[in-house]
């Protein structure tokens, strides 16, 4: 597999230390309100009003991600409701979806979606992608998810048709992977539900199945093919290795999703490349005249010369008009989003354009009170959690780190005690108590462990000193790296 290194990551100065900590530069953590800008641009002999906001992706207080309806993928809700429950400070409508489906629970998105290095929906589209080095691009991206199931000495690979996708109920041969983004419980009939959690098949059932928080439910339809050739290879207790990849259709590079990608949304068509109009409907898979020739309200995302992300809307324009207008605006890269009645823009409490229909998804910006910290352990990026800095103390996710170093740990809910063992080191931690026990000895902590969204965070310095880790800090990425033997 080829590796693609971001310019920012390659150029960043990295502080490395043993058993200690260098405090991040507090001036780099400042985050003001997102700007709302508006201008009139001349393009193709016509005038167009553009409204947009600009996001500095290096700001540790901000993160960009897709949002879906509260009831899960396939459902719809108002743009304002999506903004409210996601806590967005800015948002734009997202990818195309089955807007004319009569059943409001089957209005599925059509493009790929990635959040925090995990597939929200699989796909193969022209996409906005934000990498873990905080750089953005607009390329054709394709998802790939496989499960390598180990039973005794044999390995069997399961390649689902898609992730959180809908293929109807008629084709019994379908194999679909579901996560919590789709629903908390999979209750569809006509197939086996294979539950995967913590690297193992924990259960196989014909009944409804709860989706693990950090796992999958694979639905295997009861076709003669699946019953004969797939299901006999799966057993409760089997070890499972999950491989999630992104294939960049522009560069030809295939990379690990959690290692290299933070966010992505597939829509299209492409509008601008290297500061020039770049529209090819056939290349990008569009032939609907509502896209190729009709003037309508339009939404877009783009990247400027500073690498900042722009998202905004235009007054009634064709796609060709919009592309030319965005070149005039100075964008280096740009992509069309869903438009017309779906077009919507929200910035810092102001609804600048209200969609004329319910939406299935949006692209949002969240602001965090505490600067967010990326964490990497022995070269493995902790994509599912971010750390944060509170009162000059860097707090990191216990589970995200200790799972990656193979430590055993147990949470006693009744006594609210977390215990862990790795080699000869035994730890005891309690939320809200600024003291830990290491091999029976009490140690004062810089800050008490805290629970955020059901997960425990502990001081980074304690992790380094207790486990003998080499700790590094990348100021540009706000990334802490831990190397442990």
Secondary structure, 3 states (H helix, E strand, C coil): CCCCCCHHHHHCCEEEEECCCCCCCHHHHCCCCCCEEEEEEEECCEEEEEEEEEECCCCCCEEEEEEECCCCCCCCECHHHHHHHHCEEEEEECCCECCCCCCCCCCCECCCEEECCEEEECCEEEEEEEECCCCEEEEEEEEEEEEEEEECCEEEEECCCEECCCCCCCCCCCEEEECCCCCCEECCCCEEEEEEECCEEEEEECCCEECCCCCEEEEEECCHHHHHHCHHHCCCCCEEEEEEEEEECCCCCEEEHHHHEEEEEECCCEEEECCEECCCHHHHCCCCHHHHCCCEEEEEEEECCCCCEEEEEEEEECHHHHHHHHHHHCCCEEEECCCHHHCCEEECCEEEECCCCCECEEEEEEECCCCEEEEEECCEECCCCCEEEECCEEEEEHHHHHHHCCCEEEEECCCCEEEEEECCEEEEECCCCCEEEECCEEEECCCCCEEECCEEEEEHHHHHHHHCCEEEEECCCCEEEEECC
